[in-house]
């Protein structure tokens, strides 16, 4: 059995994109590394890049890190395990722009730490602004 990663695009609007990501560890497959959670090429119309507005998450038993995908990924958020919902809101200054360099894809990837026990579960909701 493999870890479960279910990415669902809740909103793919002309300006805003919202993705809901459900994670569940199978207890054997180990960490998620470079797991694409927002794929810009899968949006309609495809975006060239996204600006991060908000990240909300609830992790049980593990921590996470979100990064802009590139040859050398550029981390932008650390998501620790918590007893309830946590939230990062970057809208007050216009959001976090993708500042990755060489090999930039525009995608957002997730890396985990401690995602090893059966029963480790989590949800991430990423709200972005589309730049075409």
C-alpha positions in Angstrom: 0.0 0.0 0.0 1.2 3.5 -0.7 0.8 6.8 1.1 -2.4 8.6 0.1 -2.1 12.1 -1.4 -5.3 13.4 -2.8 -5.2 16.9 -4.4 -8.5 18.5 -5.3 -8.8 21.9 -7.0 -11.7 23.5 -5.1 -11.6 26.7 -7.1 -9.9 27.4 -10.5 -11.1 30.9 -11.1 -9.9 33.6 -13.4 -7.9 35.1 -10.6 -7.9 32.8 -7.6 -7.0 29.1 -7.2 -7.8 27.0 -4.1 -6.4 23.5 -3.6 -7.4 21.0 -0.9 -4.8 18.4 -0.2 -5.5 15.3 2.0 -2.6 13.2 3.2 -2.5 9.8 5.0 0.6 7.7 5.7 0.5 4.0 5.1 3.2 3.5 7.8 5.7 2.0 5.3 6.3 4.3 2.3 8.0 7.1 4.3 8.3 10.8 3.8 6.8 12.8 0.9 9.6 14.6 -0.9 8.8 17.1 -3.7 5.2 16.1 -3.8 3.4 18.4 -6.2 0.4 19.9 -4.4 -0.4 22.7 -6.9 0.3 22.0 -10.5 0.2 25.2 -12.6 0.0 23.3 -15.9 -3.2 21.6 -14.8 -5.1 24.8 -14.3 -7.4 26.2 -16.9 -6.1 28.3 -18.4 -2.6 27.2 -17.4 -0.8 29.8 -15.2 2.9 30.7 -15.5 3.2 31.3 -11.8 1.2 31.7 -8.6 1.4 34.1 -5.7 0.6 32.5 -2.3 -2.2 34.3 -0.4 -3.0 31.8 2.4 -2.0 28.4 3.7 -4.2 26.5 6.2 -3.3 23.1 7.6 -3.9 20.5 10.3 -1.3 17.8 10.6 -1.4 14.9 13.1 2.0 13.3 13.8 4.2 15.0 11.3 5.5 18.4 10.0 5.6 19.8 6.5 7.3 22.4 4.4 6.0 24.0 1.3 8.3 25.2 -1.5 8.3 26.7 -4.9 9.5 24.0 -7.3 12.8 24.7 -9.2 16.2 23.0 -9.7 16.8 24.0 -6.1 13.4 24.3 -4.4 12.7 27.5 -2.5 10.9 26.9 0.8 8.3 29.5 1.8 6.4 27.9 4.7 7.1 25.5 7.6 3.9 23.7 8.7 4.3 22.1 12.1 2.0 19.5 13.6 -0.6 21.1 15.8 -3.6 20.2 17.9 -5.9 22.2 15.6 -6.1 24.3 12.5 -3.2 26.7 11.7 -3.1 29.5 9.2 -0.6 31.7 7.4 -2.1 34.8 5.7 0.1 36.7 3.3 -2.6 38.9 1.8 -1.8 42.0 3.9 1.3 42.6 1.8 0.1 41.2 -1.6 1.2 37.6 -1.1 4.4 35.6 -1.5 5.7 35.6 -5.1 7.6 32.7 -6.5 11.3 33.8 -6.3 12.8 30.6 -7.4 15.4 30.7 -10.1 16.8 28.1 -12.5 14.4 25.3 -13.4 11.4 27.2 -12.1 8.2 25.3 -12.9 5.6 27.5 -11.1 4.4 24.4 -9.1 4.2 24.2 -5.3 5.6 21.1 -3.6 5.3 19.6 -0.2 8.0 17.8 1.9 7.2 16.1 5.1 9.1 15.2 8.3 7.9 12.4 10.5 5.3 11.1 8.0 6.1 7.5 8.8 3.5 6.1 11.2 0.2 4.5 10.1 -2.4 6.9 11.2 -0.4 10.1 10.4 -2.9 12.3 8.5 -3.3 15.9 7.5 -5.0 18.5 5.4 -3.5 21.5 3.6 -5.5 24.2 1.9 -3.5 26.5 -0.4 -5.1 29.7 -1.7 -3.2 31.4 -4.6 -3.5 34.2 -7.0 -3.1 33.2 -10.7 -0.6 35.1 -12.8 -0.8 34.4 -16.5 
